[in-house]
Amino acid sequence: MAEGQIDVTQEQENEQQTPARKGVAPISTEVRAREGGRGASSETVFALEDVHVYYGSFLALRGVSLDIGRNEITAFIGPSGCGKSTLIRCFNRMNDLIPGARVEGRITYHDQDLYGDGVDPVEVRRRIGMVFQKPNPFPKSIYDNVAYGPKVMGLKPRSMDELVEESLRGAALWEEVKDKLKQSALSLSGGQQQRLCIARAIAVSPVVILMDEPCSALDPMSTARIEDLMEKLKQDYTIVIVTHNMQQAARVSDRTAFFTAEAAPGTGDRTGLLVEYDRTDQIFTHPSDKRTEDYVTGRFG
């Protein structure tokens, strides 16, 4: 397993089995108020100020500052090793699970410091869900995959059956699986498994959905369905996606951040940095940095 990687299936299951710790402050009431309802896309959900990410002594990502708008799809693009996945895992503190990882700088969520004293990362991950590169359903039934998070987090829906159906409908999967909810989730196709993972994420009522290359292992038809789904989901969620597919970023995102990597003299260690962040149409038609233009036109990467 490469440096900085974790066994996401096991970590997800372990994380969901860990209740919020007594005496640890949850997301503040002010944040809860701002989360409610559907806001203008100009409203800032995340604000990053000079963020550096380290794995031990290795600087993986340097000096990132950007804002993420509400009910928008924000795409992170760039060559391998530029820190895209490292950064997206900072938004819900998944990097806390990697030994030696640390974040410097400031990341706020609705103006609350995500890494501030007393903020419970379990509560953070409930509000900021994540869908990974490879579909990773639990070895349980389709129904139990969706119901798992609400059960272990102690959520008390009016009806679990209704919550499962609502989540599967939200992930555009209900019509395909409604007659086989007790079948193993592993019997589904790759594209269906990924939509099941999206249903599992939204079952615990997040506010943000992070997607780390959610279509990289899928065929073109399944990719198109996930992209259509993202367009629908952004009406209710803020979405941040990492993708190597520039056409996908151009199709689905409202804003795009381009990252690159620089090699350190002597060691050759590659540190990621943000080159340019703007509206997607601007990034792909009139980028302000030559490095961005070279990447989106295929001259490198």
SEKENU-785530 format. One record per residue: x, y, z of N, C-alpha, C, CB in turn. Coordinates in steps of 0.001 Angstrom, whole numbers, plus 524288, in hexadecimal, padded with zeros to 5 digits. Atoms other than C-alpha are relative to their C-alpha. Glycine has a CB too. Layout:
# residues N
XYZXYZXYZXYZ
...
# end
This chain:
# residues 301
803507FB5B8000080000800008000080377804DB800007FC3F80003804CD
7FCB17FB62800A2805B280D2B7FBF77FF978038F804C37FE7C803037FB09
7FFF37FC4E7FBA78095B817BB805AE7FB2C803787FFD0804FF8035A7FFE2
8048B7FC8E7FFB17FD9981F5080A597FAE17FD507FEDC800A68046C7FC55
804D4802BC801267F3CB814DB8065E7FE137FD31804DE800C47FC227FB7A
80244802ED7FBB17EA7D80E2280FB87FC477FC027FDBE7FD2D803A8803F1
803EE803D58017B7E1AD8025180F117FAB380274800F9800A77FAC180319
804947FCB97FF267D59080A7380CCB7FB407FCDE801A07FEC88030C7FB25
80495803117FE897CB9E7FF6C80DFB800137FEE7805D27FFC77FADB7FCE6
7FFA6801327FA787D0767FB4181B547FFA5804EC803468050A7FD1F8012C
8001C7FB327FCF17D2A28092081FEE7FA83802468002D803D1804007FDBE
8055D7FE0D7FFF37C4F080D0981BAD7FCC07FD0C803F87FD897FF8C7FA92
80334803197FC807BEE9801C4823188019280105805A68007A7FA2C7FEB2
7FE417FECD7FABB7C7518044382F0A7FE0D80558801B8805F07FFC580052
8018A7FAAD7FEAB7C425812B782E7E7FA4380049801508013F803B67FB8D
805977FFC57FEFE7B5928106C82DCD7FE997FD5B805277FD027FD7A7FB89
8011D802997FB197B669807AB839C2801B080347804AC802A87FABE80026
7FE097FCBF7FBC67BC82812B0841B87FC39804728011180573802237FEAF
803AD7FBBB7FEE47B24781B5984848802DE804FB801597FC537FE8480476
7FDA97FB067FE747B4CA829BA84AB4801817FFBB805C67FC2B804A37FEF8
7FDF58006E7FAAF7BCD582B058571B7FD4E803EB80393805F5800DF80010
8027E7FC877FC327B65C830A786328803C5804598017A7FE3F7FCF0804EE
7FCCD7FB9B7FE6B7BB4783E1986694802F28028F7FB93803BC7FE4F80400
7FD6A7FDA78047F7C065840D9858E47FBFF803347FD09802887FBC67FC69
803D07FC6A8025D7B9E284C7B852797FEA47FE487FA7880222805A27FFF1
801898010E8055D7B1FB8496E8462D80081804ED7FCB47FA667FDE47FFC9
8005D7FB60803407B07D8529183AC17FC73803F0802C07FDE77FEA07FA6E
802B77FC167FCE37ABC085F5D840927FA65800E77FE24802FE805187FFDF
8056B7FED48016379D908639A840D17FFBA804137FBB67FCFB801DF804C8
7FFEA7FC14804297A13286F3283836800CF7FD627FAB7804548041480101
7FF1E802E3804D47A649865CB82DF17FB167FD0C7FE7C804A17FC3880096
804C6802E28012D79A0F85D7D82EFF7FBE5803887FD8B7FDD57FD7C804F1
803C67FC4F8022B791D78698782C55801528014E7FA597FFD6804FF80348
7FE717FEAE8055C799C486CDA8202F7FF767FB567FC57805A0801FD7FFEA
8009C804A380348798FF85ECD81B697FA677FF707FE108019C7FB1C80302
80579800EF8012578A3D85EF081B6F7FE30802CC7FB1B7FCB7801A680489
802277FD9B804B678292861A280F13803C37FFD77FB7F7FE77805898010D
7FCDD7FFE4804C27880C8642A801AF801DC805957FF2C7FCD47FDFA7FB2A
7FDE57FABE800727910E86FD8800A9801BB801517FA8780478800AB803A7
7FDE67FE4F8050879664877B47F566805577FD8C7FF2B8005C806097FFB6
7FB078028C801237A1F8871957EE898049E8037B80168800467FE807FA42
7FBCC7FC747FE947A9D387DBB7F1F48018A7FF7F805C17FE67805937FED3
7FED4800BB7FA797A93A879E98005A8049A7FC43800937FB287FDEA802FD
7FB58803307FF517B6338745F804EE7FF017FBAA803F18049E80360801BD
800728047F7FC857B5C0866B580ACA805437FEDC802877FE007FB2A7FD00
7FAB2800D27FE147C4698643780BFB8035B804B57FE818025E7FAD77FDC5
7FC157FC088012E7CEFF86E8880CD88054F7FDEB801C27FEAD8055A802BD
7FABE801E67FEDE7DD4286A4E80C27803CA8048F7FFBD801A37FB9D7FC22
7FC1F7FBD77FFC17E83E8735F81012805657FDA5800E17FEA8803F380460
7FA8A801917FFB27F66B86FAB80D46800927FA8F8026D8031D804018032A
800068055E7FDED7F43B8611C80F78804BD7FCF47FE0D7FAEC7FD237FE6D
7FBB18038E8011A8002B85845810167FE917FAA8802468054F8021880256
801008053C7FE0A7FEEF8497B81188805167FCE17FFDB7FBA77FD3F7FCC1
7FB3F8031C7FF7C809F8840CA8164D7FEA57FA5580129803888023A80450
7FFDC805667FE3980BF3832218172A805557FF468028D7FF0E7FBF77FB5A
7FAFA7FFED7FD5681675831A68217D802DB8050A7FEAD803547FB317FE7B
7FD007FB5E801818212483AC281CB87FF21801877FA50805C47FF10800EF
800DF7FF058059281C78839FF80E977FB90803E97FF3C7FEC47FADA7FD1C
803EF7FC0F8013E8154584612809D17FD2A7FE537FB0D80286805867FF52
80300802008046A80A91840A2801147FD23804497FD0E7FC257FBFA801DC
803267FBD58025F8030384D307FE84801768051C8029E7F9FD7FEE48008D
7FDE37FB1A7FDF58074885B4A800017FC81804AE7FED78055C800F37FDC2
802227FAC180083800618682C8026C7FB028008E7FCE8803DE803487FDA8
804DF7FFC7802FC7F295865937FD507FC2A803B3802A67FD927FA807FF70
804157FC727FE2B7E8A3870877FEC47FBAB8002E7FBE78023F8059980111
804857FFBB8038A7DB0E86FAE7F8B37FB017FF9F8032E800357FB937FBD0
80528800707FD9F7CC8A870517FBCE7FCA57FC477FCC57FD5A8057280074
803AC8038B802977C22F866187F8977FA7E80219800D7800877FA4480223
805397FDC57FFAB7B48786B3D7F57D7FBC77FBF3800D67FED6803047FB2C
804648036A7FEBC7A7AF865937F9F77FCF87FE657FB237FC5E802B0803D7
8031F802248045079FAB85CDF7F0D4802B9800967FAC27FAB5802A97FFCB
7FCDA8001A804C27AAB185CDA7E6FA802EF7FAD57FFBC803DE804B27FFD2
7FC5580451800C67B2F9851FC7E13A8054A8026D7FEDD7FE367FC3B7FB70
7FAAE7FE13800B07C150855307E2BC803757FB6A7FE8F80209802C880506
7FC9580437801D87CB0D84CDE7DB24805B2801528011E7FF357FF087FA18
7FA587FF9E7FF6E7D95384AB87DEAD8027C7FCC97FBA8801D87FE1380588
7FD5E802B68043C7E19C8474B7D2D3805E2800DE800737FDF3801E37FAA2
7FA597FF7F800047F015845637D07D802897FAAE7FF7C801E5802BC804F1
7FD4C804F8800C27FA6083AEE7CE1C800537FCE28051380579800F37FDD9
7FF5E803557FB687FC9C82F837D7578043F80237803908015A7FA557FE5D
7FC1A7FE477FC3C803D6832FD7E3B77FFE7805BA8014E805267FEB27FE14
800347FA5D7FEF87FF67841217E4767FCC780159804D67FDC4802D27FB4E
8028C7FEF67FB027F7BD83F9C7F11D7FA218009B7FFEC80231804AB80232
805AB7FF53800567E9A683F8B7EC5B7FD1E7FCB2804167FE187FE917FA84
80298803787FC417E57A833C77F4568018B8015180593801527FA4C7FED2
7FE4C7FE517FACE7ED9A8383A7FFDB7FCB28048D801E3805CD801897FFF1
802FC7FB697FE697E64A845257FFE67FA557FEA88011F800488042F7FBD1
80591801137FF337D8A483F997FE767FF237FD0F8051B7FDC47FCD87FB63
80085802D57FB107DB18836B380A1D8009B8039D804BA804097FBA080045
7FFB57FC317FBB67DE0D842CF812367FAA38022680162803A68047F7FE8D
805107FD8D7FF177D0028476E810CB7FCC07FD15804117FD00800567FAED
802DD802D57FBE87CAA183C7981954803B17FD25803B97FC357FC177FD89
7FC16801CE7FC497D71883998820DF801347FA2C7FF7B7FE368012980578
7FE6B80567800ED7D96782C5381AB5805D97FF4E800B47FE667FE487FA8B
7FA598006F7FF547E7ED82F6381B35801807FF1A805B0802AE804E37FDF8
7FEEF8012C7FA827E6DE82E5C82A028011D7FA33800CB7FB64801AF8036D
7FF78805A57FF7D7E67D81FAD827CC805397FDFC7FDEE7FB967FD527FD2D
7FAEE80186802257F3F581F928215E8044780178803E2800FB802A47FA98
7FBD87FEC17FC397FF5381E8182AF7803E2803E87FDBD802E27FB02801AB
7FC267FC20801A18084282A4782A157FDE38046B7FCBF804247FD6F7FD12
8023F7FBCD8032D7FEEF8328D822097FE8C8049D8037B7FB247FE0A7FCF3
801AB7FB5A7FD1B7FCBA84088826787FECC804657FC2D80441801BB803F9
801C97FBA0803387F64A84CB38211F8017E8050B802BA7F9FA7FFC07FF05
7FECC7FAC47FE067FB8085A7B822F37FD07804007FCBC806058011A7FFD9
803557FC25802857F466866EF81F617FA8E7FFAA802587FFD57FF287FA01
8054D7FFB07FDD77E5CC868AF820F87FC047FE267FBFC7FEBC805A2801C0
8046E801BC8032C7D9EF8619981B807FB18800DE8033C8008F7FA177FE4A
804DB7FF157FD3A7CCA7866B181F917FB6E7FDC47FCF37FF35805D4800FA
804E9801FA802287BF44860D581D457FBAB803758022E7FF177FA0580167
803CA7FC107FE3D7B4BC86B6081DCE80257803378047B7FACC7FD59801C6
7FD257FC967FC5E7BEC68739B8252C801E97FD54804FF7FC998047A80178
7FDE7802BC7FB6C7C1C18692882F69804F77FD167FE6A7FBDF7FC2380257
7FB028028D801117CFD08644482FF37FF607FA1E8008D804538020B803B7
800B8805A57FFE57CF11855D582C3E804007FD4280370800477FDD87FA8A
7FBD6802607FCEC7DBBF8532383372800A0802B38054A80524800307FCFD
7FFC17FD457FB097D8AC85B8A83F437FF637FC608049D7FBEA8042280035
800748030F7FB357D92A856B384D347FA527FE7F800EE8022B80312804B5
80531801C87FE897CD6F84E82850DE7FC7D7FE5F7FB8E7FD6A80414802E9
8033F801A9804697C84984BF98431D800947FA157FF5980194802F37FAD7
80002805B4800457C47C83DAC84222800467FE407FA4E7FB157FDBA802B1
7FF97801A98057F7C95A8378F835627FBBA7FC3C7FE57805397FD7D7FF11
8044D803878015C7BE9982D43836057FB3C803257FE4D7FE9A7FC6C804AB
804527FC8D801757B46383808835B5801188029F7FAC97FF11804258043F
7FE807FD9E804FA7BBE283E9082AA47FEE17FC427FB85805D38018A80009
8009B803C28044C7BB998321C822847FA537FE877FF0D803237FB1B8011F
8058D800E18010B7AD0483074824727FDD18044A7FC877FCE87FFB88051E
802087FB98803027AA8783DF681ED68029E800737FAB0800B88050C80306
7FD017FF87804D37B4EB83CDB814468015A7FA767FE368051780370800CC
7FF6E8056B801A27B36282FA780D9F803F27FF637FBA67FAD27FDD77FE4A
7FBFC800F0803F07BCDA82933804477FEC77FB1B7FCE0805627FF868028E
8007180465803987BC21820487F876805667FF367FD937FBA9800FB7FBAE
7FA9E800F68017F7C8D3819AF7F4B8800837FE3E7FA548025C7FBF48038E
7FEBD8014E8056B7CF718164A7E7EE7FDCC7FAAF7FE73805E8800117FF2F
801E3805468011E7CC3A807CE7E87B7FB167FF0880326804387FBD380141
804BB8012B7FD017BE57803FD7EC2C8014B7FC2A804647FBAA7FDBD7FC65
7FE8B8033E7FB897BF5A7FE0E7F9C77FB4C7FEBE8036E80430802B78033C
80466801917FCB87B2427F8AE7FE2C801C17FC1E804247FB9E7FDA27FCAB
7FEEC803D77FBF37B2747F10F80AD97FDED7FAAA7FE407FD81801AD8054A
801F58053A8016C7B09D7E23E809907FAF47FECA802E7804227FBC580135
80527800707FD977A2827E3BC80DC37FBF68008B7FBA97FF2A8043F80464
804207FF4F803DF795707E4A7806F07FFCB805AC7FE347FAAF7FE508023E
800BB7FAB0801FB791D97F0857FED47FD56803568042D7FCBB7FFF97FAE1
802E17FD2C7FBEB788337F4888096C8039480152804907FB507FCC1801ED
7FCB97FF307FB67791FD7F2DB8147680477803C87FEF08022D7FAD5801E2
7FBFA7FC288014879C577FABD80D4B7FE0080583800ED801C87FF617FA51
802267FABC7FF77793628068C80D0F7FE818011B805AB7FB39800B37FC6B
801DA7FF437FAA778DF58047181AC98046D8000B803F87FC277FBC580165
7FBC1800C67FC4479B3E801F7820F98018A80508802C9804B47FDBF7FD3F
7FE507FB1A7FDA879F8B81004823237FC108022B803DD80106803F67FBD3
803E27FE017FC46792C1814CC829297FF927FCAC804F27FAB48004F7FD63
80079803657FB6479254808EA8322B80480800DB803C77FFCC7FA3E7FE5B
7FB937FFB67FC697A014809D6837A4800D18058780219804F07FE217FD4B
7FF8C7FAAA7FE0B79F4F818A5838E67FB7E8018A8038480058803C17FB83
8043D7FEF77FC60793058178C840E57FBCC803997FDE8802218023D804D0
8041F7FCC68024378A7381EF98375C7FAC47FD278008780132801487FA2A
8051E8025E7FF2477C0081CA38395F7FC1D802097FBF57FE08801238059B
803BE7FE4F803FD774B281E5582C927FA867FE0B8014C801AE7FE097FA90
8056A8019D7FF24765F881D6082C9D7FF2E7FA607FE347FC37803AF7FD1C
8004E8054E80218767538112582453805197FEDA7FD307FB347FF537FC3F
7FB2880169802A3773F580A62820817FEF17FE677FA5C802C47FB94802EF
80151801888055976D3580495814A07FF7B804C87FC837FAEA7FCD17FFE9
800A87FB3D8030F76972812328102680530802B57FF197FC3B803B4802B3
7FAE47FD8E800967772B8175481295803427FD297FBE8802E2800168053D
7FD158030C803E277D4280C4580AA97FDEE801307FA8C7FF9C7FA0E8012B
8023D7FEDD80527773D080E987FF7A801618058F7FE3E7FA027FF498001D
7FECF7FA8C80159775D681D4F7FFEA805B88009A7FE597FECE803A2804AD
7FA717FF9F80144784B181BAB7FFC18012A7FD767FABF8034D7FD728044A
7FF2C802A28050878455812037F4797FDA0803237FB897FDA57FA7880019
8023C7FC908040777B4D81B067ECF28038E804AD7FF177FA79801DD80196
7FC737FB9C800847848E826347EFB9804D87FEB17FCDC8018E801EA80546
7FB74801C58030178F7D81E2E7E9B47FE727FD9A7FACA8031F7FC1080325
801FC801F9805107871381A837DDD9800C37FA217FF73802BD802CC7FB75
7FF28805A980019787C180C187E17A7FB277FCE880187804707FE948039B
8047D802C07FDCF77A83808CD7E7637FD4E7FC6C7FC0F7FC20803E580216
802EC80319803D5773C9804127DB02802EE7FB197FE667FED1803447FB33
7FCD5804818019C77EFF7FAC07D82E800897FBE5804448055C801CF7FE5C
7FEF4803B57FBBC77FC27F4747E59F7FB5F7FF28803A580493801DE80324
8044E800227FC39772647F5F77EC207FDEA7FA82800F27FB9A803757FE26
801E9805587FF5D76F2F7E7987E9F3804337FC3C801E37FDC97FE117FAEC
7FBC5803787FE3D77C337E2577EEDC80338802838045D803957FE957FB63
7FD4D7FD327FBDA77F6A7EA4E7FAF2802F27FC60803AA7FC298033680311
7FD62803A97FC79783597DE1F80282804867FD247FD687FC1F7FC148020E
7FB878025C802A978D267D9DE7F84280506802C6801947FF48800347FA05
7FAF17FDC07FEAE79B947DC1D7FA7A80132804B37FC8F8044F7FBE87FF76
7FE657FB68803027A06E7E97A7F66A8045E7FEAD7FC31801BF8045F803A8
7FBA7801838036B7AC147E28B7F0557FE1F7FD917FAEB803947FC33802D0
8022380231804D77A2FA7DCC37E60E7FEC98043D7FBF67FB0F7FCE08012F
8012E7FBB4803907A0D57EA3C7DFFC8048D801047FC577FEAE804F58030D
7FBDD7FE68803A27A8667EF667D4568033E804568027E7FDA9801DB7FAAF
7FC9C7FBEE7FDDD7B3837F9047D6947FD4E8053F8006C804CE8008C7FCB1
802C47FB037FFDE7AB33804BA7D3067FBB680017804137FDB7801317FAB7
8040F800537FC007A018800197DBB6802658002A805787FCC47FAFD7FF4C
7FD647FFDF7FAED7A98B7FDCC7E6ED80194805938016E804D27FC6C7FFF9
7FE727FAA37FEC97AE8280BB57E5B87FB49803498017A802D8802777FB5A
804BA7FD207FE847A0B5811157E6017FDF77FE36805537FBBD7FF4B7FBD5
80161801D57FAC979E16808747F1CF80357802BE8041E800AD7FA0780063
7FC9E7FD357FC547A9CC80EB57F86E7FE49805AA800AD805AA7FFCE7FE27
802257FAB47FF8F7A3E581BFB7F5647FB1B7FFE8803647FEBE8024C7FA85
804AA800857FCB9796F5817707FB42801867FF46805AE7FC9D7FB677FE2A
7FE25800E27FAA879E59812BE80742801FC8051080270804557FBDB8000F
7FDFF7FB027FE0D7A4E282002808657FB97803BF8016A8038E802857FBF1
8041A7FC2A7FF0479856827E3807827FC127FE1F804107FD33801487FAF7
803AE8020E7FC23790E781EEE810E7800BD802758055A800907FA248006C
7FF087FD9C7FAE079749825C381C867FF65805F17FFCD8057D7FE94801F2
801537FA718008D792C78332B817AE804B980390800297FC458019680438
7FB967FC638003779FAB8399D814157FE53805277FD958048D7FD9E7FCE4
800E57FAF4802827A09F8479580F50803878007A7FB378010180491803E3
7FC1C7FFF1804337AC9184591806A38012A7FA627FE6F8051D802E4801BD
7FE4A8051C801E47B054839F67FE1380534800BA7FD2F7FBCF7FD757FC4E
7FAE48000E802827BE97837EF7FA9C8005B7FB227FC95804828002180421
7FF8580464803987C18682F437EEE1805927FFD17FDDF7FBF8800717FB7A
7FA8F800968019A7CF5E82A657EC978004A7FC577FB51803667FDEB80492
7FFEB802E9804E97CFD4826147DE507FBB97FBCF7FFE2805637FD7B7FF2F
8042B803DF7FF737C27F81F7E7DF627FED37FCE57FB177FB2E802A2801B7
8013F802B0804EA7C20981B6D7D110804B77FD627FD7D7FDA7803CE7FC31
7FB38801E9802917CFFF8170B7CE897FFD67FA2F7FEE7804B98013680355
8003E805A0800CB7CC7E808987CFAA7FB1F7FE5D7FD038002F7FD3880534
80504801238026A7BFC08099F7C80C80036800787FA157FBDD8039B80224
800817FFA6805AB7BBD1807C57B9DE7FD51805247FE957FCE57FB427FDCB
8023E7FAEF801907B717813857B1DE7FA37800A980151800B6800BC7FA41
805967FF857FEDA7A8AB8107E7B3D87FF1C800F9805CF7FD0F7FB0D7FE42
800817FF347FA5E7AA0F80F5E7C290801FC8056480190802FD7FBC1802FF
7FDEB7FACE7FEF47B25481BB67C29A7FBEF8042F7FED3804F2800F57FCC8
804017FC31801767A7938231D7BB8C7FBA1800378040A7FDC07FEAF7FAA0
8042D8001C7FC1379D9A81EAF7C5AA801BC802B2805077FE5B7FA558012A
7FE017FD677FB527A641823267D0EB8002A805E67FF21805817FDE980170
7FFC67FA668011F7A846830557CA457FA8C80267800188029A800FB7FAAD
805607FE117FFC0799A1831F47C84F7FE2680060805A77FC557FC6E7FCDB
8017F800077FA87797C482E6E7D686802638049E802EB801A57FAE48028D
7FD7C7FB937FD6A7A198838AE7DAF17FD1C8050E7FEE2805AE8007A7FE43
802E97FB3D8015E79A0C843337D3AF7FB0C8007A803427FE9D800077FA27
804BC7FFDD7FCCD78DCA83F677DB2A80156800DB805C17FCE37FAEA7FF56
7FE9B7FFAD7FA82794AD83E007E83D801A480578801A4804507FC398012C
7FE197FAD47FE6F79A6B84BA27E7E87FB8F803C18015B80350802557FBAB
804627FCCE7FE4878CC8851257E9BA7FF6F7FFDA805F37FAF27FE267FD65
80097800B17FA5A78D7B84C077F7A98052B7FFA4802EF7FCDF7FB318010F
7FAF1800C47FD7B79BFC84A1E7FA3B80427803557FD5B801937FA357FFDF
7FB3C7FDCE802407A8FD850C87F8498038D7FB5F7FEB0802C380401803E3
7FCF38047F801CB7B1D28479F7F0748057B801C27FE807FD4A7FD477FB52
7FA9C7FF38801A97C093847477EF21801DB7FADB7FDA08039C801C7804B1
7FE73804B6802C37C61183DA97E540805AA800637FE3E7FC6D7FF0D7FB4F
7FACC800988024A7D3D5839417E1FA7FF627FCC37FB0D803F57FD5E803F2
80065802F5804D87D50A834DE7D3E5804D8800CB7FCA67FB19801957FCF9
7FBE37FFA8803F17DF8F831C47C9F47FDA9800E37FA928035C7FB0180007
802B77FF79804FD7D557832FF7BF3E7FE88805BF7FF397FB0A7FC6A7FFCC
801017FA68800BD7D5E8841107BA837FAC2800FE7FD6E8044E802737FCBE
805207FF678026D7C9E483F1F7B20E7FBB27FF9D804127FF317FBE07FBBF
803D2800737FBCA7C28A83AD47BE197FFBD8050B803308015A7FB5D80390
7FFE67FB167FD1F7C6DD846F17C58F7FD32804427FCF3805A4801A780129
8027A7FC048033C7C28E84F697BA267FA1E7FF397FFB7802517FFF47FA89
8059580119800807B55C8489C7B9637FCF58012B804F87FF327FA627FE80
803478000B7FB507B128848467C7918011780457803E68009B7FAF7802AB
7FE967FC857FBAC7B8468527A7CFA47FEAC805B37FEE1805C87FF848012C
800CF7FA5F800547B543860A97D25E8052A802EE800757FC39801CF80442
7FACD7FDBB7FF4B7C31B863D17D6D38040D7FBAE7FFD08005F8030F80539
7FBC9803D0800847D00685D1E7D45B804FF802348024D800D47FE787FA3C
7FADF7FEAC7FDDF7DCD285D5A7DBC28040F7FC877FD5A800247FF528061B
7FBC8802EF8027E7E918859547D458804C17FFEB803928016C802657FAA0
7FB6A800CC7FCC07F452853BE7DC368046D7FDC07FCB87FEBB7FC60804A2
7FB7B8028E80259802028500D7D831803BE7FE8F80461802B8803987FBD9
7FC31801A57FC1480DFC84A967DF1080565801E27FE687FFF57F9FC800B2
7FA9F7FE59800E081BC984F9D7E078803A87FC4D802E3800D9805BB801CF
7FC2E803877FDA482785846E57E31E803E9803218033B802DA7FCC57FBC1
7FC357FD687FC988304384AC07EE80805827FEFF7FE077FF6E7FE1A805B3
7FA8E800C8801A183E8B84CF37EAC4802B37FBF680378803068053680029
7FD0E803E97FD1284706841997EEBD7FD027FB08800FB801B1802358050F
802EE804B87FE9F83C76838477F3977FC3F7FE537FBB17FCFE800E180506
803E080145803FF832F4839087E83E7FA8D7FF3480222801A17FB3B7FD26
8053A800827FDBF827828386B7F1CE7FC5B8040B7FD938002E800A480605
803B47FCA2802C381B7483E1A7EB327FC1680259803D77FD1D7FCE97FBAE
803B17FD2A7FCB4813A3848617F2687FBD4802777FC9D802CD804318034C
8044B7FDCE802FB8064184C217ED747FEFC805AB801667FB227FCD8800DA
801807FA917FF10801BC85A237EBFF7FB97801877FC5A804B3803B27FF44
8044F7FE008031F7F5DD861597E70380215804097FC287FBB28026680385
7FE497FC578040A7F87F868427DA207FBD08040B7FEE5801687FD177FAFD
804287FC6F801B47EB5286E047D6B77FAB87FDD8801A28002C800D67FA01
8053D801827FE587DD4D86DE37DB997FC32804177FE067FFA67FF6C80610
803977FC41802667D1FE873F67D4287FB277FD177FE35802A0802EC7FB58
804738027D802807C512871787CD7A801F87FC1A7FBF27FC5B8041F7FD75
7FE3080428803787C612865267C5678008B801DB7FA627FC4B7FB678003A
7FF8F7FE29805667C35986BF17B883804DB8035B7FF487FB1D803187FE6F
7FB517FCC58004C7CE4A8757E7BB75804EF7FCA07FFEA8002F803D08049D
7FB69803757FFC67D7F886ABD7BEED800E57FD507FACB7FF587FBE480453
7FF6180321804C37D5508634C7B25C80032803427FB057FB9B7FC247FF99
7FFDA7FCCE804C07D43A86EB27A8DF803DD8047F800477FAAE802217FEE4
7FC6F7FB8E7FF817DC2E87A0B7AE52802FB7FFB68052A7FCF6805357FFA0
7FD0D800527FB167E538875527B934803EF8046D80062802D07FAB780072
7FC6C7FB9E7FF437EDC687FC27BF23805A97FE4A8009D7FE618031E804B4
7FAB5801FA7FF307F9A4876FB7C168801757FC4E7FB89800747FD2C8055C
7FE3A8033D8046180190870AA7B684800177FA3B8017680570801B97FE35
7FFE4805767FE5B802D8864337BE867FA8C7FD8F7FF9A802157FF8C805A1
8055C801E98008D7F414862E67BEEB7FEB37FF127FA4E7FC1C803DD80265
801138008A805997F3028651D7B056802AB7FB2A7FDC5801CF804E47FD09
7FD308048D801F57FD5C85AE17ADA17FD6A7FAEA801A7805998001A801E3
8026E804CF7FE1A7F640850E37B5FB7FAC17FF067FD617FF4D8003B805E9
8053E800E6802197E864852E87B10B8000C7FF377FA1C7FC738048880160
7FF91800E5805AB7ED11852F67A2DE803187FB147FEBD80291804AE7FD5D
7FD6B804FB800EA7F4708463A7A4B5805C78004F7FEEC7FD807FD617FBA7
7FA5D7FF95801138024A84B767A37B8033D7FD1B8040D801A9805BA7FFD8
7FD6E803617FC30805E0844657B0097FBD27FDB0803878042F8030F8033F
8039E802797FC667FFB383BB07BA2C7FDAC7FB057FE037FBCC8039E8014B
# end
